[in-house]
Amino acid sequence: MKIVLAYSGGLDTSVLLSWIKDTYGNAEMICFCANIGQEDELKGLNAKAKKTGASKIYIDDLQAEFASDFIYPMLRAGAIYEGQYFLGTSIARPLIAKRMVEIAKAEQADAIAHGATGKGNDQVRFELTAAALAPELQIIAPWRDERYRKDFPGRQAMIDYCAAKGIPVQASAKKPYSMDRNLLHISYEAGILEDPWYDSFDPKKNREYFTTLSVLPEDAPDKSEYVELDFVKGDCTAVNGKKLTPLQVMKTLNKLGGKHGVGRVDMVENRSVGMKSRGVYETPGGSILHYAHRQMESLTMDREVMHQRDALVPKYAELVYNGFWYAPERLALQAYVEESQKNVTGTVRVKLYKGGLYVAGRKSQFSMYNPHIATMEADPTKAYNQDDATGFIRLNGLRLRVNSTVNGAHNLAKRS
């Protein structure tokens, strides 16, 4: 049997590699490590994987593809899950799973394996992607295998297993939370965060916690900073006048946003498996892009197109969160998004200050804002006749007048 394993070289995936190999009859193990901006130490992974039992390892830099083909389309949709979460981990999983499937096909593997737990969202995202792209592949998820949970009831059992097997791991004291980092964000959950009353913004407690990509607002500069973002059809193509690739935009804005403590979120979210989970997120660059993109849309997008797209956003975000990136309904929604972005082109100026984002100007050749029509002074274009509002209001009020006649104004007022 040949199996492709999502591998990082840490304690968990080192144990998985050896355990799966033994459990599945000395299976041939091929490891895959994706660089999606986590900046983990990748040096020495090849030798380590082979010493642990792998026949081969792929270490692929997917950062550019992640930015252009996953982050940017999602940003064009304006997707945020439950009004707060920028979907940093959610959008990375379909890319990782897609590459795993590609490797499995190239290697003629029988299965792909992952270390996602049976309580989390990632197992769903990995496996729904595989179902969409390669339904013939078998899925191996050890944390849903009672044999694995029995063998490893805790971290110490994993450390002991590695020692007995001669597996080279550098096991350190467990952090008071778990982390997941990529180009779009870093997330923290579990440990001390399982108490929803714990204050993740308290500078006395957390200057060494939850500050990987951004500073706490109290530690941000006392002077504000302005940044200009150029958009073309909904995509940011330049920062402060310098043309950049999507990957370069993300890296540039992560630094700027992080410096000013922008994009910090602490929320309780609803996991796809049914439970609530508390998470802390740092999304500095993504939050700037989302905010500026909305400002550009406000100037250039037709009202009804915007309102219709906004009505679709919660569903789009839910699909991404729940692992349906490759589902036909997400692709259909994306088609509407792309149509809506045709004129979202121009420049937005944003002020960054102590965790806050403030619009400081917007301009576009496709601007639908006409100061001559919007002015409170006389309209030189004669495009808007205020007398017309009388009929407009009367027609909109017709059903209210009829309802009042039938049900009585007094009863309506009383019920309100």
N, C-alpha and C positions, 0 to 999 in steps of 0.2 A: 504494500500500500504506500502511496506517495501523498504527503500532506504538506500544504503551505501554511505556515504559522506566522501570525502577526507578532513580531519580536522586537523588544527594546533592549534586551541585555540585562535588565534588572532582575531582582530576585524572583518576582512572580513569573515572568516569561522564561527565565532559565529553568525553573522547576517544571513549567508547562512543557517545554521542549523535551526534557528528559522523560517526564511521566508519560506523555503521549506516545513517544517513541517506544517505550517499554510496553505500555498497555495495548497498543495496536500492533503487536507482533513484530517488534523491531522495524517499524515503519521507516521509510526514507523521509527525513524531515528537511524541508526547504524553508529557510527563514526569510522574512521580509520586514524591513524597517523603512518607514517613510519619514523623510525630512519635510515637515510642513511648517517649519518655523519654530519648533519647540526649543531649539538650541541646546538640546541634550548632547552630551559627549558621545560622538559616534566613533571615535578612534578606538581601534582594537576590537570592534564588534565582530569582524570577520573571523578572526582567530578564536574569539570566545565562543561564538556560535558553533564552530566546527569542533572545538574541544568538548562542548556540551552534547554533541551528537548530530549536528546538522551536516548534510552533505553539501549544501550550498547556501549562500545568503545574498539577497538583493538589498542594497542600500540605495534608495532612489530619492533624489531631490525633487519634490513635487511642489515646491513653493510657488513657482510661476503659474503652474496650472491651477493650483488652489486659489490664487488671487484672481486670475482672469476668468476661469470657467465655473467657479463655485461661489466665491465671496461676491464678486461684482454682479452676477445675475440676481443674487439674493438681495443685494443692496438696491438694485434697480426696482425691486418689488417693494422696498421699504419694510421688509419683514422683521418684526420683533415678536417674540413669543410671550403671551400674557402681558403685553405692554411694557416689559422691562428687559427681557433676555435677548441679546443680540445673536444668539444661536451659534456661538463660536465652536463648541464641541460638536453640535448637531451637524453642521455643514461640512465638517472635516471627515466624518465617518464614511459617507458615501464615496469620497475620493479614495480613501485607504482601501475600502472594500473593492472598489472598481479595479484598483491596481493589483490587489490580491487575486482577483478573478483572472485578470490578464496573465499574471504569472502562472497560475494554475493551468490555464489553457496551454500556454507555451511549454510548460513542463509536463503536460499530460498527467496532472495530478488527479487524485481521486476525491480529495477533500480540502477544505480550508478550515483553519482552527483559530480561535481567538480566546483571550483571557477575560472577556467581559463577564461580570457577575450576573447571576440570575435575578438580581433585584433592580438592575439599572436599565437605562435607555439604550446603551451602546449595543447590547446583544441584538436588540430589535433592528437597529440601524444597519449593522453589519449584515445581518441575515436577510433583511428585506432587499438590500442591494443585491446580494447574491441570488436571491429568488428572481429578481428582475433581469439580471444579466447572465446568469449561468445556473438555471434551475436543476441541472443534472449533477451539480457538485454536492457532495455530502458536507454537512456542517458539524464540526466538533467543538463543543462548548463545555470544557471540563467542569466549570463551576456549577453546571446543571447536572453533573454526573455524581451520584451519591458516593461512588468509590473515591473520587477525588476529594470531596469534602470530608470523607472519613479519614483519608490519609493525611489531610492538611487542615486540622481544625483551627490552627493559628499560625502566626508568622514564625514562631520558634520552630515549629515542625518543619517548615520550609528551609530554615537555616540549617537544621540538623540533617535534613535530606541532602542538601548540597554538600555539606561536609562529608557525609558518608559516600557520596557519589564522586567526590573530587571535582565538583562543579565550581569554577572560579566566580564567586560573587562577593561583593563588598557590602555586606548588610550593615546598615547603620541604624541608630535609634529611630524609631518610627516618628515621623512628623506628627504634630497635633492636628493634622488634616490631610486630605489627599488633593493632588493637583493634576490638572491637565492643561498643557500649554500648546498653542500654535500661533500662526501668523495673525489671526484675528483677535485672540484673547488668551487669558489664562483663567481657569476656574478653580475654586477651592470648595471642598465639601467634606462632610464627616468630621470626626474628632470633636474639637471644641465647638464647631459650628452646629452640632446637633442640638445645642441649646438655642432656640430662636431668640432668647433674651440677650444672648451674648452680643456685645457691641463691637462689630468689626471695624468701625470707624474711629474707635477710641485711640488717639495717638499714644497714650501712655502704655497701652497693651500691644499695639499692633504695628509699630514702626518696622519691626523685623518680620511681621506676618503681613500677607496680602498686599505687598508693595513690590512685586516683581516687575511689573510694567509701568506702574504709576506711583507717584507720591501721594500721601494723604493730603487733603485740601489745605490743612494747616501748614504743611511743609512746602507748598507750591510758592513760586515767586510772588512778591507783593506787587509786581508790575505786570499788567496785562500784556498779551502778545496777539498780534493780528496775523491771520493766515488767509491767503486767497486761493480758492480752488476753482479750476476751470473744468467744466463739464461738456461732454459731447454725447448726445443721445443717452443721457443718464449716467454715463461713466466719467469718473474723475480722470482727466488726462494730464493735468499739470498742477503743481503746487508752487505758489508764489512766482508764477510765470515760467517755471522750469518744466518742460515736458518730461513725463515719467511713465514707466510701465506700471500696470496695476500692482506688481510686486513692490516696485520702488515707492509708489504712493503709500502703500500700507506701512512700509518700514519708516518712511519719512513722518507720516502722521502719528504712528505709534510713539515716536520719540517726542514729537511736539505735544501730543496729548498727555503722554506720561509725565512730562515735565510740569504740566499744569494741573495734574490730578484729575483729568477728564475721563469720564467713562467708567466710573466705579459704581457697581450695583450690588446690593445685598437684597436677596429676595427668597421667598418660599414659593416654589413652583410645583406644578402637578406633573409628575412623571407619567410616561406612557403606560407603565405597568400598573398604575393605579394609586400609588402612594404619593404623599407630599414630601418634598426634599428642600432643604435650605442650602443655598449656594451663594458664594461671593464671587463676583466677576470683575476683571479689569479688561476693558475693551477701549483703549484710548483712541486709536486710529479709526476703528469702526464707528465709534460714536460721533466723531467729527464728520465722517463721510455721510452717515445717516442724516445728521442734522442739516448739513449743507445741501445735500441732495433734496431734502424736503423744501428748503428755501428756494432752490432753483425751480422745483415743480410748482411752487405757489405762484411764480411769476409767469410760467410758460405753459402750464397744462390747463386744458378746458375744464370747467367746473364739474360737469357731469362725468367726464372721463375720470377725473380725480376721485370723485365720490364713489364711483363704481369700483375703481381700483382699491380704494380704502376699505370698501365692504369686503373685498376678497382677501385683504392682507391677513386677518386672523386665521383664515383657512390655509393660506399659503404657509404661514409660519408654523401652524400646527402640522402640516404635512412634512416640513423640513424637520421639525422636532421629533416627530414620530417615525422618521426613517423612510418616508415615501418620496425621496428625491427623484427616483427613476419611475415613479408611478405615472400613468397617463394623465391623471387629473392635475398633477403638478406641472407637467409639460404643457397642458392646455392653458393653465393659469399663466404660465410664463409667456405664452404667445400673446395674451392680452397685455401683460406687462410691457413686452417689447414694443407693441403698437403704441402704448401710452407714452413711451419715452422718445418718440421721434423728434420732438422739438425741445426736449429738456437739455438745452445747450446754452451755455453762458458762464458767468463768473459770480461766485459768492464770496463775500468777505466775512470772516468769522472772528470774533474776539474770544480768546481763551483766558480765563481768570479763576484761579482757585477752585477748580472742579466744575466751573460753569462754562456754558457755551452761549454766545450771544451773537445774533446776526448784526453785521455792521455795513451791509450793503449787498445789492444784487443787481445784475444787469444781464440783458440778453437781446440778441437780434430778433428773437421769437417772443419777446415780452407781450403778454396780453393785457398788461396794465396800461391804460391810456389816461394820463393825468388830465387831459382836456375833458374827458367824460367824467372822471371821478371827482374833479374839482368841486368845491363848495361855492365857487364863484360862477359867473355866467359861462355856459358851455359854448365856446366859439364854433364847435363842429356841428352843433344842433343835432347831435346823434341821440341825445336823451331828452325827451320832452317830459317834464315832471307831471304834466297833466295826464299822461298815459298811466301813471301809477294808480289813479282813481279806479279805472276799470279793472286793472290787475288785482287790486285789493278786493274789489267788490266780487269778482269771480271767485277768488280764493275763499272769500267769506260766505259764499252761497250755502255750502253744506252746513256751516256753523249756524247760520240763520234758520235753516230748515230744521236742524236738530233742536235748536232752542225752541222753535215753534211747537215741535212734537213733544219734547220732553219737559219743556218749561225752563226758563232761565234760572228761576229760583232754585229748582232741584239741582241743576248743574253747579251753581255756586255753592250750595250746601254740601254737595259731595266733594268739592275741591277743598 
